[in-house]
Amino acid sequence: MLGWPKEEEAVNSREKGKRGGRQWRDQLRANGYAARRGQQFSGSPDSPDVVCDSLPWIHFEVKAVEKLNIVDTMEQARHDSGGKVPVVAHRRNFRPWLVTMEAETFLRLLRGDFAGNGVGKS
């Protein structure tokens, strides 16, 4: 009985994670990008939370939480990225989505360095 609340919290956390992934997927779709949730297809723990085939160079880590340690989350995204560009999409309840990436990635994006890597809508 003592372990039950922790199990319930874990289930709620997983459900909130799935919900956040669906919301980010829907955000991408609303902007013309075909996207789907990642783990439901590949099942591997290091698979991206959301897969966007027209942006194959991005590894999306998605968090929908009230308190986020962005440094730890970026480290998780880097670790799981498999050589892709780690990007964290995150939001708090009733707030707009924010996107975090390394400054070098942002500057490369501004320069158009990813233009030949599927940047664009599908």
C-alpha positions as CSV (number, residue, x, y, z in Angstrom):
1,M,0.0,0.0,0.0
2,L,2.9,2.4,0.7
3,G,4.2,2.1,-2.9
4,W,0.8,2.8,-4.5
5,P,0.9,6.6,-4.6
6,K,4.4,6.5,-6.3
7,E,3.0,4.1,-8.9
8,E,0.1,6.4,-9.5
9,E,2.4,9.4,-9.8
10,A,4.5,7.5,-12.4
11,V,1.4,6.7,-14.4
12,N,0.3,10.3,-14.3
13,S,3.7,11.5,-15.3
14,R,3.8,9.1,-18.3
15,E,0.3,10.2,-19.3
16,K,1.3,13.9,-19.1
17,G,4.5,13.1,-21.2
18,K,2.3,11.4,-23.8
19,R,-0.1,14.4,-23.8
20,G,2.9,16.8,-24.2
21,G,4.2,14.8,-27.1
22,R,0.8,14.8,-28.8
23,Q,0.5,18.6,-28.3
24,W,3.9,19.3,-29.8
25,R,3.1,16.9,-32.7
26,D,-0.1,18.9,-33.2
27,Q,1.8,22.2,-33.1
28,L,4.1,20.9,-35.9
29,R,1.2,19.7,-37.9
30,A,-0.7,23.0,-37.5
31,N,2.4,24.6,-39.1
32,G,2.5,22.3,-42.1
33,Y,5.0,19.6,-40.8
34,A,4.0,16.0,-40.9
35,A,4.8,14.7,-37.4
36,R,4.1,11.7,-35.2
37,R,5.0,10.6,-31.7
38,G,8.2,8.7,-31.6
39,Q,8.3,6.2,-28.9
40,Q,5.0,4.6,-29.8
41,F,6.6,3.4,-33.1
42,S,10.2,2.5,-32.2
43,G,9.8,1.8,-28.5
44,S,13.4,2.5,-27.7
45,P,14.1,4.8,-24.7
46,D,16.4,7.0,-26.7
47,S,14.0,7.5,-29.6
48,P,12.7,11.1,-30.0
49,D,9.5,12.1,-28.4
50,V,8.3,13.4,-31.7
51,V,9.4,12.4,-35.2
52,C,9.1,14.8,-38.1
53,D,10.2,13.2,-41.4
54,S,10.7,16.6,-43.1
55,L,13.1,17.6,-40.3
56,P,15.1,14.4,-40.1
57,W,18.2,16.2,-38.7
58,I,16.3,17.1,-35.4
59,H,16.0,15.0,-32.3
60,F,12.9,16.4,-30.4
61,E,12.8,16.1,-26.7
62,V,9.4,17.3,-25.4
63,K,8.5,18.4,-21.9
64,A,5.2,19.7,-20.7
65,V,6.0,20.5,-17.1
66,E,5.6,23.3,-14.7
67,K,9.2,23.2,-13.5
68,L,12.0,22.2,-15.9
69,N,15.7,21.8,-15.4
70,I,16.6,22.8,-19.0
71,V,20.3,22.0,-18.5
72,D,19.5,18.4,-17.6
73,T,16.9,18.1,-20.3
74,M,19.3,19.4,-23.0
75,E,21.8,16.8,-21.7
76,Q,19.2,14.1,-22.1
77,A,18.4,15.3,-25.6
78,R,22.2,15.4,-26.5
79,H,22.7,11.9,-25.1
80,D,19.7,10.4,-27.0
81,S,20.2,12.3,-30.2
82,G,22.3,9.8,-32.0
83,G,24.2,12.5,-34.0
84,K,21.1,14.5,-34.8
85,V,20.6,18.1,-33.6
86,P,19.1,18.0,-30.1
87,V,16.1,20.4,-29.7
88,V,13.9,20.7,-26.6
89,A,10.3,21.8,-27.1
90,H,8.8,22.7,-23.7
91,R,5.9,24.5,-22.2
92,R,4.1,25.1,-18.9
93,N,0.3,24.8,-18.6
94,F,-1.5,27.5,-20.5
95,R,1.7,29.0,-21.9
96,P,3.1,29.0,-25.4
97,W,5.6,26.5,-26.6
98,L,9.3,27.4,-26.2
99,V,12.1,25.8,-28.1
100,T,15.6,25.4,-26.7
101,M,18.7,24.5,-28.7
102,E,22.4,25.2,-28.4
103,A,23.5,28.7,-29.6
104,E,25.7,27.1,-32.3
105,T,22.7,25.3,-33.7
106,F,20.6,28.4,-33.7
107,L,23.3,30.4,-35.6
108,R,23.7,27.5,-38.1
109,L,20.0,27.6,-38.6
110,L,20.1,31.4,-39.3
111,R,22.9,30.8,-41.8
112,G,20.9,28.2,-43.6
113,D,23.3,25.4,-42.9
114,F,20.5,22.9,-42.7
115,A,18.9,23.8,-46.0
116,G,20.1,20.7,-47.7
117,N,19.0,18.5,-44.8
118,G,15.2,18.5,-45.3
119,V,14.5,21.9,-43.8
120,G,11.1,22.8,-45.1
121,K,7.5,21.6,-44.9
122,S,6.2,18.3,-46.2
